[in-house]
């Protein structure tokens, strides 16, 4: 069946590749934070042990050690201790196996800063904001940037003369600088839009008209700060792709035949889009990173802020939870782009059905 | 020589290199003319520009001019070091894989693509947050270099594998040169201009990455960098206080360096690759 359907074959191949990438990502996520000698239990104990006597401190420490899976536990659920009375640490390899199992079930452990709270709980409140900010900016930014780029290449003249330097400018300014400029001018100086936060302080997140309109108002600046950069970057890439396509024989021939302008534009767009789609897949990581920084500048209540707070408080479970989630999302987005490439690229069909 | 003449004729090259040299001169010679002191308070917090502090003061009352020069030095240092590491790692992996081909190439390509997909900012966050105590400027630069090499490996590999098919490489192989000799004498020289452009872009990436990571509060503990100036300004409410001097000059410096490097890269591309010239 696979041999008859080259697009499907391509997709199945990619699934395997992404699974390997996923495993590597989880492995990195586990081992990198354990490179240093920071121990989450020590961090918690430093916070909670003040005012406790040695015995209750020890009971507490044991509970934490067990909870984070750092020590061996015997059949009765007690922490194993060696001859000197020190707890026996779990070997890193079995910690890793536990971590893998838990991660696959969506269990990311519990936070250190907001202790009994689960990391998944914290992420759950942050993630709608990040998705609401990033998904539309990247998708619409990509589409609009590509349309503008293609038009600039095709029309040239005044349109191109205005658009191209603008696109160059927006893509040359680092994302965070652009964000700071927007906050300062439109948020603080002109006070057109709120400078920080995701919604009015008096409101609680719910599906009411009042809350949504407040959220929309707060959304404008963070959205623009990422959106314009994506548009600029994509427009530049698409413009040069289309200038190349304009010089190809098929466009010249179509023009000679008197094919409608919109139709030529469509052909050109289709051909130039494939490399742009690959480009999107490669740029996604950078875009997501840029948007996370933008959240911090706007104090937007998404994952970026969650990571920032977690970093400031050495809250490792939250940091790794967020990074794992972001990596997985980027992988899924990349995979979708790959699937689209498989469906759209005639060369994949040609190579796999006719070539062999 | 002709190459240099072409370079000097390119407006992009002139603009990019003069802007970049300007920042370099400011960083290297600044301390000779201005008394760079990032420890003594010269006034109150967020004092606007005055005769005593030409660019005002930060939230601690430190002189912004001193902070900016010190920050610029650190940022350029991080950029160069990270750029060098990323270029060397990327070139080694790219050239070796591209020349060798076969299984080794496959493995290296898979590894490169893998790290290309996993966002480098994420790896940066994980690495730097675990090294809480010893996050020096040099270490940050090394970490950045080790996370951003991926696309240069990919780009260099493509170039190397196209050179591999050329006749002179086949002749060298027949003449009994080993892999090392062929790569050093017959492949790398053709890639030098390309690798130089990769280095320029990697330097820009290094400077931007340092700023991003500092904005997240994972900046160097042992020195001031442009990113750290921005981080401190935002954390200490310089924005809502209207203290533009605490963040705007640092932003301008980062933008100018990165913009200069990008323009330089585009112009070099045009000169090295005549097909792009119109």
Interface residues (C-beta under 8 A of the other chain):
Chain A: X17 X20 X21 X24 X25 X28 X29 X32 X33 X34 X35 X36 X38 X172 X173 X174 X176 X177 X180 X181 X183 X184 X187 X188 X189 X195 X281 X282 X284 X285 X286 X288 X289 X290 X292 X293 X296 X297 X307 X308 X311 X312 X314 X316 X319 X320 X323 X326 X327 X330 X331 X334
Chain B: X110 X113 X114 X116 X117 X118 X119 X120 X121 X122 X123 X125 X126 X127 X129 X130 X131 X132 X133 X151 X208 X211 X212 X215 X216 X217 X218 X230 X234 X239 X240 X242 X244 X247 X251 X254 X255 X258 X259 X262
